[in-house]
Amino acid sequence: MADKELKDIEQVAQRVSDAHGFLHIDDKTAQLMALDAQIAQAGFWDDAQRAQTVSKQASSLRDTIDAYNATVSLLDDARAAHELAGEDPLFAEEVQQTLETLDGKLDALEVESWFSGRFDDGDCILTVSPGQGGLEAQDWTEMLYNMYSRYADSKGWKVKVLDLVPGAEAVGLNKATLQIEGRLAYGMLRSENGVHRLVRISPTDVKQRRHTTFAAVEVLPVLPDDIEVNLDMNDVRVDVYRSSGPGGQCVNTTDSAVRLTHMPTGIVVTCQNEKSQLQNKDAAIRVLKSKLYEIEQQKRRDQIDELRGERMENSFGSQIRNYVLFPYQLVKDVRSGVETGNVDAVLDGDIDQFVVGYHKWRVSQE
């Protein structure tokens, strides 16, 4: 038994050593020291936006380093308990419990290492729009809006509603735009970019027939202040109107909602859930900049694909996941193959297996 415990400890010790490498702990420690030195400088907070950006970077690095150091500490605890297990059998149980906890933390660190993109660590803007299906598609849009809101809550992320457009005949939503703020929010939720297909007996159909409907999910990064986007406000038509959805004080009583139309591209962005017209305009500009940035990035990806002689499929506009409620119950991701029959839990926000499963599949393809 003691030999098996020692072997388990050494296997976990190797995982801890591997984590030190793939997390680049030494580099992150040096980066954190440099950022902390900036924060300690006099006048650092004079530039509030820059100070906030630097502080956020430092906090993210510190979280990763602290999480890694916690695994090192647990490994030391496991080794100490193993040495004492010969005298007291209770310490043998402690070894197993500690190793199980350590395995979970190492799994989480491995998942975190998959998010190395420029914006993966930051916030995102998630928009759900109905596809074909009329009232059924509007209802599906609201179901997805609720699913993502609950998922974000379960991760401890902050959800800020930018735009909720009620559906026709008071059924569902015609659009929902959320700003989701939290560590790795964009990186993780990139898995949701695409078309989501629902099959069920429609509650909006008096004949109780089976319907197939679609909704599109778009996930964009909230761009940091140091990212320059070429946006000429002379190219943007600004319309104001009375909000149609729920909101705070003054919403629905003044022309506080804002619609921006970027005339060169035809992109339309609306925001109506802030308390003032100025706040709605600022939020809408933020969304518009993210959309324009993504268009430029996609153009560059297309040019590279053309030079390579290949054409990569754009995930937005392709079916990525099926949610079947009738004649059987199954949610299955088309890309990763992850599936579950617990549809109710998924629609209640329990989608971590699909998010993590997608990224595990993505990393395996790279």
GUGU-646326 format. One line per 8 residues: number of its first residue (from 1); their letters; for each residue x negated, y, z negated of C-alpha. Coordinates in steps of 0.1 Angstrom, whole numbers. Example, Ala and Ser with C-alpha at 12.3 -4.5 7.8 and 13.67 -1.06 7.14 Angstrom:
1 = as = -123/-45/-78  -137/-11/-71
***
This chain:
1 = madkelkd = 0/0/0  -28/24/-9  -46/16/23  -14/24/43  -9/57/25  -45/67/32  -41/58/69  -9/80/70
9 = ieqvaqrv = -27/108/53  -56/107/78  -31/106/107  -14/137/94  -48/153/88  -56/149/124  -23/166/133  -32/195/110
17 = sdahgflh = -66/198/127  -49/197/162  -25/225/151  -55/247/141  -66/244/177  -34/247/197  -22/276/175  -56/294/179
25 = iddktaql = -56/302/142  -91/317/143  -82/341/171  -49/350/154  -67/357/121  -91/381/139  -62/398/157  -43/402/124
33 = maldaqia = -73/417/107  -76/442/135  -39/451/133  -40/454/95  -69/478/99  -48/500/123  -19/499/99  -41/511/70
41 = qagfwdda = -53/541/90  -41/576/80  -14/589/102  -4/554/115  33/560/109  33/594/127  41/575/159  71/556/147
49 = qraqtvsk = 77/535/179  40/524/182  39/517/144  70/495/146  55/476/176  22/470/158  38/460/125  60/435/144
57 = qasslrdt = 30/420/160  12/417/127  42/402/110  45/375/138  8/366/135  11/365/97  41/342/99  22/317/121
65 = idaynatv = -10/318/100  11/314/67  30/284/82  -3/268/92  -19/274/58  12/258/42  5/226/61  -31/227/48
73 = sllddara = -19/231/13  6/202/16  -22/180/30  -43/188/-1  -13/180/-23  -9/146/-5  -45/137/-10  -45/147/-46
81 = ahelaged = -13/126/-52  -29/97/-35  -59/98/-58  -36/98/-88  -13/70/-75  -36/43/-88  -28/54/-123  8/64/-119
89 = plfaeevq = 31/48/-93  53/79/-93  26/97/-74  29/72/-46  65/85/-40  52/120/-41  27/111/-13  55/99/10
97 = qtletldg = 77/129/2  49/153/9  40/136/41  76/137/53  77/175/46  44/180/63  56/161/94  86/184/97
105 = kldaleve = 64/215/94  39/202/120  68/194/144  80/230/140  45/244/147  42/222/178  74/236/191  62/271/183
113 = swfsgrfd = 31/265/204  52/261/235  62/298/235  31/316/248  49/338/274  45/376/272  79/382/257  87/348/241
121 = dgdciltv = 82/361/206  106/390/210  143/398/212  166/391/241  197/403/259  222/375/265  251/380/289  279/355/295
129 = spgqggle = 301/360/326  331/339/339  327/320/371  355/304/392  385/293/372  406/324/364  420/324/329  402/291/321
137 = aqdwteml = 369/307/330  376/337/307  384/313/278  352/294/285  332/326/284  346/334/250  338/299/238  302/303/249
145 = ynmysrya = 300/337/233  311/322/200  286/293/204  256/316/209  267/339/181  269/310/157  236/295/169  219/329/164
153 = dskgwkvk = 233/331/128  220/296/121  185/307/131  187/338/109  186/361/140  205/394/141  233/396/167  242/430/181
161 = vldlvpga = 273/431/204  266/455/233  296/448/254  328/427/251  353/430/279  386/413/272  400/389/298  431/393/318
169 = eavglnka = 464/385/301  447/387/267  429/354/274  392/350/265  365/374/277  356/388/311  321/395/299  300/394/267
177 = tlqiegrl = 266/410/263  246/405/231  213/417/219  198/389/198  170/400/175  146/376/158  113/358/161  112/337/193
185 = aygmlrse = 147/346/203  138/352/239  114/323/242  139/298/228  171/311/245  154/311/280  167/275/280  202/288/284
193 = ngvhrlvr = 197/307/316  220/293/343  255/280/349  274/261/323  302/237/334  333/228/314  357/199/320  388/196/299
201 = isptdvkq = 426/198/298  432/235/301  452/251/273  462/278/298  478/253/322  515/245/313  512/213/333  483/201/311
209 = rrhttfaa = 460/193/341  423/187/339  403/217/350  366/222/358  353/257/353  321/276/351  304/305/333  270/320/339
217 = vevlpvlp = 245/328/312  218/354/318  189/358/293  166/388/296  138/400/273  141/433/254  112/451/269  85/465/245
225 = ddievnld = 79/502/246  45/497/263  62/482/294  67/507/321  98/503/344  102/525/374  137/538/367  147/572/383
233 = mndvrvdv = 178/584/366  187/603/398  194/568/412  218/560/384  255/570/384  268/574/348  305/570/341  321/574/307
241 = yrssgpgg = 354/559/297  375/548/267  363/516/251  386/486/256  373/463/229  369/463/191  342/484/176  333/509/149
249 = qcvnttds = 345/543/139  356/564/169  355/535/193  388/533/212  396/569/203  370/588/224  354/583/258  323/566/242
257 = avrlthmp = 319/537/266  292/540/293  289/524/327  256/527/346  254/519/383  220/516/398  227/526/433  196/512/451
265 = tgivvtcq = 203/477/438  240/478/430  234/466/394  262/477/370  257/477/333  283/486/307  280/492/269  310/501/247
273 = neksqlqn = 304/487/212  282/514/198  298/543/178  287/571/202  284/577/239  247/585/234  240/552/216  260/533/243
281 = kdaairvl = 240/550/270  206/542/254  217/505/250  228/504/286  196/519/299  177/492/279  197/465/296  193/481/330
289 = ksklyeie = 155/483/326  153/446/316  173/437/347  151/458/370  120/443/355  133/408/360  141/416/397  105/427/402
297 = qqkrrdqi = 91/397/385  113/374/406  100/391/438  65/384/427  73/347/419  90/344/453  59/358/471  36/334/453
305 = delrgerm = 59/305/461  59/316/498  21/317/498  20/282/482  44/270/509  70/260/483  103/274/471  112/272/435
313 = ensfgsqi = 148/270/426  162/299/407  177/286/374  203/313/373  231/302/395  224/265/391  243/241/369  222/234/339
321 = rnyvlfpy = 246/217/314  279/199/315  304/201/286  330/174/291  360/174/267  382/151/288  386/122/297  357/115/273
329 = qlvkdvrs = 335/138/251  299/145/261  275/174/264  246/167/287  217/189/299  210/182/335  174/191/333  161/175/301
337 = gvetgnvd = 187/147/299  195/155/263  231/145/255  255/141/226  291/131/221  295/156/192  311/183/213  327/201/184
345 = avldgdid = 294/206/167  278/219/199  305/245/205  302/255/169  266/265/176  246/233/169  226/235/202  190/233/188
353 = qfvvgyhk = 186/198/203  193/212/237  171/243/233  142/223/220  148/194/244  147/218/274  114/233/263  99/199/256
361 = wrvsqe = 109/189/291  96/222/305  62/217/289  60/182/302  65/195/338  37/221/336
***
